[in-house]
Structure formats: structure tokens, C-alpha cells
Amino acid sequence: MVLSSASPVQERLRLRQPYPDFKVVVLDDDFNTFQHVVESLVRIIPGMLADKAWDLAHRIDGEGSAVVWCGPQEQAELYHQQLGAAGLTMAPLERA
């Protein structure tokens, strides 16, 4: 018989750790217009408002990239794929 060295409390805490969030990052490029970036963000990212999308587009242009969404991996993968399909230049998904 093998005994676990973890106490029942430690086992419960280990099981309750949340899944990691992932960041969706759009990169600056020389071919997407501000308007296209904004329209894509508003269309694809739930709850994205035009003002926020414009702020993100300016950050992408000025800093070279911006995190446009952060959350569960499956949703991050979906938004990453959809934004890429819309022609935006995407960084690989990364843990938040």
C-alpha cells in the first residue's frame, strides 16, 4: 500500500487551482489599417467597444503589440484564430 504524503487539505487545494488564463496579443504590421484592426476587434472580441478598440490599435502601432483579450485557453484560441483569419498579425498565445 502506498500512502500519500499530502494531507486531505493539500489535496483539495491542489484540485481547486484555476486553469491558467491566456493572452491574445496583436502585433503591429505594415499592411493593416487602424480601421481594419478596430473593426476586427469589435466584431470578434465579445464586449469590445469602438473606443477601447481604437485605444488598442494605437497601442499596437506605438508599442508594437497589445494584449487585446485575456481569459480561458479555449476562448483565447478561438479569438486568436479568428483575428488571424481576419488578417491581423498575431503573436503566439501565451499564459497570462
N, C-alpha and C positions, 0 to 999 in steps of 0.2 A: 504494500500500500504506500502511495506517495502522498505526503502531506504538503499542502500549500503553505508557503511562508507568509503569504499576505493574509491579513485579518479580513473578516467579512466587510468591515467598513471600507478598507482599502479596495476590496474587490468592487463594491458598489460605486465608489468614487471613480474607479478606472472605467467602469461601464457607462458612466454619465458624462464623460468628456464629450464636448460637442464636436461635430465634424468641422474640419477647418474651412474657413472661407477662402475664396479665390478672387484675385483681382483681374478685371478685364481692362487692359491697357491699350489705348490707341496711340500709334506713333505718327509723328509728323512725316509728311512726304511732299513731293513737288508737283503732285498732279491732282489731289482732291481739293476742291474749293471749300471755303468756310461754309457756304450754303449747303453743299452736299453732306459735309460732316454733321452739321446741325440737323438737317432733315433725317439723316440716317439714325442719329442718336434718339431723336424724338419718336421716330417710327418703331425702333427696335427695343429700346430700354423702357420698360414699364414705368410710368410716372415721371418720365423725363420731360421737363418743361423747356420751352424755347430759350428762355433767359439762361437757364443752367447750361443748356447745350452750347449756347454762344460763349459762355464763360469757359467751358471745357475746350471748345475749338480754339480760343485764344491761348489757353494754357498749352495745348498741343503744339500750336505754332511757336509760342515763345519759349517753352521749356523742352520741346522735343517729344514730349509724351504726356499723357494724363490718364489717371485711373477714372474710367467712366462708369464703372459698376463694381460692386464687391458683394459677394454672398456665396451661397452654396455652390458646390462644384458643378452639378448638373445644369443649373441655370447659367452659370458662368460660361460653361462650354457652349450652350445654345447661343447666348448673346455674342460670344466670341466668333462663332461660326457665321452667324447672321451678319454681323458687322463686316467680317472679312468678305463674305459673299456680296455685300453692297459696295465693295471696292476699297474699304478703309484698310490702312496698313496696320496690322495687329502685332503686338508683342506676344510671345508665348504666355499662356496662363501661368500665374504664379500664386503661391499661397500668400494670403494676407498676413 
